[in-house]
Amino acid sequence: MFNHTRHRVILIEILKDIYSNPQLRTILGFKGGTAAMLFYDLPRLSVDLDFDLLNADKKELVFEKIKAILSRRGVLREAKEKKYTLFFLISYEKGERAIKIDISKRKGISGFQLKTYLGVPT
């Protein structure tokens, strides 16, 4: 049975790991449903993490750092570069949903604002 509270805790732990890393915190823009749920307390089920890569020159660094972070949080089921994204899939506990992490490589207008969540700037 899916434990939403446990899943949310894992999502937050991964976010804290990412944004506590000085090499990652300024080059990944957190976006999507989970960002809306956490920052604006929207009552929704969010099961994945979505980011924009803000510096294309750092793609390889991001890929390796995210792989390392996720490997410490569970079993990394998939890590690959797709046409428009860096894609990761992690299982953190038997019988629970996996967490999908998508990092968009598409270039666009960045409208990100610095926010702090649980004491960590994101």
N, C-alpha and C positions, 0 to 999 in steps of 0.2 A: 504494500500500500504506500502510495506517495506521501511523504512527509514534507509538506510545504514549508514548515518552519525550519527544518534541517536544511532543505534545499536553499532557502534564503540565506541562512548562515554561511553556507559554502560559497554562494555567490559573493557575499560581502567579504569573506576572507580572501577570495581570489582578487577582488577589487583592491583591497588593502595591500596585498602583496604587489600588485601591479603599480599602484600609485605611491607606494613607499620606495619604489626603485627609482633613484635619481635619473637613470638613463631612459626610463620609460614614461615617467609622469608628464613630460612636456610634449611627447610626440604621439600620444594616443588620446583621441577625443571620445569620451564615453557618451553613448547615445542610445536611443531605442526605448523599448517598453520597460526594461529593467531600470534604466536611468530615470524614466518618468515615475515609476513606482517608488523608487528610493528617495528621489529629491522632492517629489510633489505629493508623496503619500497616497498615490492612486490605488484604489482597491482592485488590483488585478493580479492575475497569476503570471509571473514572468519567470521563464526557465532558462534564458540564455543571456549572453553578454555581447553587446555590439559596440564596435569602436570604429573610428576613422583613423587611418594612418596619416598623421599631419606632416610627416617628413619622409618622402619616398626613398631618400638615400639611406634611411635607417631600417629598411625592410628586413634585411638579414639579421640585424641585431635584435629587432622585435621578435622575429620568428624564434630565434634561439632562446631568448630570455623568457618568452611566454611558455615555450615547451618546458623549460626548467621549472618555472613556477607551477605549472599544472601538474607536472610529474610528482611534485611534493604534496599535492592535494588529493591525488587519486591515481587511477590507471589511465594513462593517455592512450585512448583508443585510435585516435587519428590526428595527424598534424600534417597539413599539406598546403601548398600554394596553389590556389585556383586562379582562374583568369582575372577576377576582380577582387579576390579576397585572400587573406590568410585564414585558414579554417582549422579549428581544433575541436576535438570531442573528448571529454573526460568523464569517466565513471568514478564516483567517489564512494559508493557503497552498494553492495549487492542488493538488488531489488528496487533501487531508486532510479529515478530518471537520470539520464546523462545530461551534462551541461555542454552546450554548444557555444563556442566563442568564434565570432566572425569579426575580422578586422578588414574593413574596406580599403582597397588601394586606389579607388577612384578619386580623381582630382575634382575638387569642387570648392565652393565658397565655404570657408570655415567660419561658423558663427558660434564657436564654443566660448563659454564663460568659465572662469575658474570658480569652482564651488568646493566646499569642504563637507565631507561626509564622515562622521565618526572620528573627527580630528585629522583626517587625511585629505589633503587637497587633491581634487580630481578635476 
